[in-house]
């Protein structure tokens, strides 16, 4: 992969190397001193995994364009990865990147039912269950809309639901998201840059140049030769790190507890709850993150929504209600 990257004019590879680290596993090691803010690596636009490149591919592009409405960004990139992996010739550079991907992941969608039951009652449990169902539904949709329609491009033996889940996990754990100057989002995978592990001690340091399309990584802190080079995935709590990336941090400064609020039209006082949540800027089913240790989140709302509610509560119960 490194030879292909250098031929493609990636910058910075001579001063970096892939290495195995005791805690994080495979990562990137510095071979020189870097001062915070100094450029470490630049990956040119032409070899990034993007939706635009998927659509521009002479074989894959026509099949993608035939699907209406278009596939989601995640499904397009996952399909692109599986397509390249399945090719027996050509795509040598991209295939060398695919062979560097993990063959399996430890994110929560790979938990067995017994393992997931340990998380029962948490938002991780609920969201993982939803994700597993969504993966099954989305895969069935892909088979009906594109895989089954172009079996010469997508042999179903290499595009199974397990293959699809693996490709999705690759996108979730290795994708980078940016907002372009026009406000539109872009998600991409950058060869070699996706080998950089996360550290909350590093500043967010990967940047996308909208004019050139290149992806650059800057030093998120000072490094000396032999140090592992990190990027910062963002202020993510452990439940999200586990769900998307398959790891947690023992001392995560951004850790939080998710409180899931939900209701249903058949629940008592449903209309009043709806009005209350809307006035507080919430939805009927939402997740509130509060930093650990849990702090109460003060919300302002129109207390008039309580009027009908409190009128329907017996006088003996009203004496126990206190509203600030």
VENCOR-V449684 format. One record per residue. N is the residue number from 1. PHI is phi in radians with two decimals (* if undefined). Layout:
BEGIN
N PHI
N PHI
END
This chain:
BEGIN
1 *
2 -1.07
3 -1.09
4 -1.10
5 -1.09
6 -1.15
7 -1.09
8 -1.52
9 1.26
10 -1.19
11 -1.99
12 1.93
13 -1.20
14 -1.15
15 -1.89
16 -2.37
17 -2.63
18 -1.31
19 -2.64
20 -1.81
21 -2.05
22 -1.07
23 -1.57
24 -1.61
25 1.39
26 -1.16
27 -2.79
28 -2.06
29 -1.89
30 -1.42
31 -1.86
32 -2.66
33 -1.44
34 -2.20
35 -1.60
36 -0.87
37 1.64
38 -1.30
39 -1.22
40 -1.83
41 -2.68
42 -2.31
43 -1.92
44 -1.19
45 -0.99
46 -1.07
47 -1.99
48 -1.37
49 -1.47
50 -2.40
51 -1.09
52 -1.04
53 -1.20
54 -1.08
55 -1.24
56 -1.42
57 -1.11
58 -1.13
59 -1.67
60 -1.31
61 -0.96
62 -1.02
63 -1.17
64 -1.11
65 -1.18
66 -1.35
67 -1.56
68 -2.30
69 -1.12
70 -1.06
71 -1.12
72 -1.16
73 -1.02
74 -1.06
75 -1.21
76 -1.12
77 -1.17
78 -1.10
79 -1.12
80 -1.05
81 -1.10
82 -1.14
83 -1.07
84 -1.09
85 -1.07
86 -1.42
87 -1.26
88 -1.56
89 -2.61
90 1.27
91 0.97
92 -1.01
93 -1.13
94 -1.11
95 -1.16
96 -1.16
97 -1.25
98 -1.05
99 -1.18
100 -1.50
101 -1.18
102 -1.04
103 -1.43
104 -2.62
105 -2.25
106 -1.99
107 -1.18
108 -1.16
109 -1.20
110 -1.69
111 -1.13
112 -1.25
113 -1.05
114 -1.14
115 -1.15
116 -1.22
117 -1.08
118 -1.07
119 -1.66
120 -0.96
121 1.64
122 -1.83
123 -1.17
124 -1.04
125 -1.06
126 -1.11
127 -1.19
128 -1.12
129 -1.02
130 -1.12
131 -1.10
132 -1.07
133 -1.17
134 -1.13
135 -1.06
136 -1.10
137 -1.17
138 -1.17
139 -1.13
140 -1.04
141 -1.14
142 -1.15
143 -1.07
144 -1.24
145 -1.60
146 -2.47
147 -1.06
148 -1.25
149 -1.43
150 -2.30
151 -1.23
152 -1.22
153 -1.56
154 -2.20
155 -1.03
156 -1.08
157 -1.19
158 -1.95
159 -2.28
160 -1.36
161 -1.14
162 -1.21
163 -1.11
164 -1.10
165 -1.10
166 -1.10
167 -1.15
168 -1.07
169 -1.10
170 -1.10
171 -1.14
172 -1.09
173 -1.55
174 -2.12
175 -1.30
176 -2.11
177 -2.01
178 -2.44
179 -1.95
180 -1.33
181 -1.00
182 -1.45
183 1.62
184 -1.41
185 -1.48
186 -2.42
187 -2.03
188 -2.57
189 -2.05
190 -2.02
191 -0.95
192 1.25
193 -1.07
194 -1.33
195 -1.52
196 -1.31
197 -1.49
198 -1.61
199 -2.51
200 -1.26
201 -1.42
202 -1.54
203 -1.29
204 -1.13
205 -2.44
206 -1.77
207 -2.28
208 -1.99
209 -1.58
210 -1.15
211 -1.31
212 -1.67
213 1.44
214 -1.40
215 -1.86
216 -2.12
217 -2.05
218 -1.79
219 -1.21
220 -1.37
221 -2.90
222 -1.28
223 -2.25
224 -1.92
225 -1.00
226 1.74
227 -1.30
228 -1.35
229 -1.63
230 -2.07
231 -2.11
232 -2.03
233 -1.29
234 2.07
235 -1.35
236 -1.75
237 -1.29
238 -1.08
239 -1.13
240 -1.35
241 -1.05
242 -1.20
243 -1.21
244 -1.71
245 -2.02
246 1.47
247 -2.59
248 -2.29
249 -1.90
250 -1.14
251 -2.20
252 -1.47
253 -1.19
254 -1.86
255 -1.17
256 -2.70
257 -1.96
258 -1.60
259 -1.87
260 -1.63
261 -1.82
262 -2.62
263 -2.61
264 -2.63
265 -0.95
266 -1.53
267 -1.29
268 -1.03
269 1.01
270 -1.05
271 -1.08
272 -1.16
273 -1.09
274 -1.04
275 -1.10
276 -1.08
277 -1.16
278 -1.11
279 -1.17
280 -1.62
281 1.37
282 -1.86
283 -1.99
284 -1.18
285 -2.35
286 -2.65
287 -2.14
288 -1.91
289 -1.70
290 -2.22
291 -1.11
292 -1.52
293 -1.22
294 -1.03
295 -2.04
296 -1.23
297 -1.66
298 -1.41
299 -2.17
300 -1.72
301 -2.70
302 -1.37
303 -1.25
304 -1.13
305 -1.17
306 -1.43
307 -1.01
308 -1.19
309 -1.08
310 -1.20
311 -1.14
312 -1.63
313 -1.65
314 -1.10
315 -0.97
316 -1.16
317 -1.39
318 -1.05
319 -1.14
320 -1.62
321 -1.58
322 -2.31
323 -2.16
324 -1.71
END
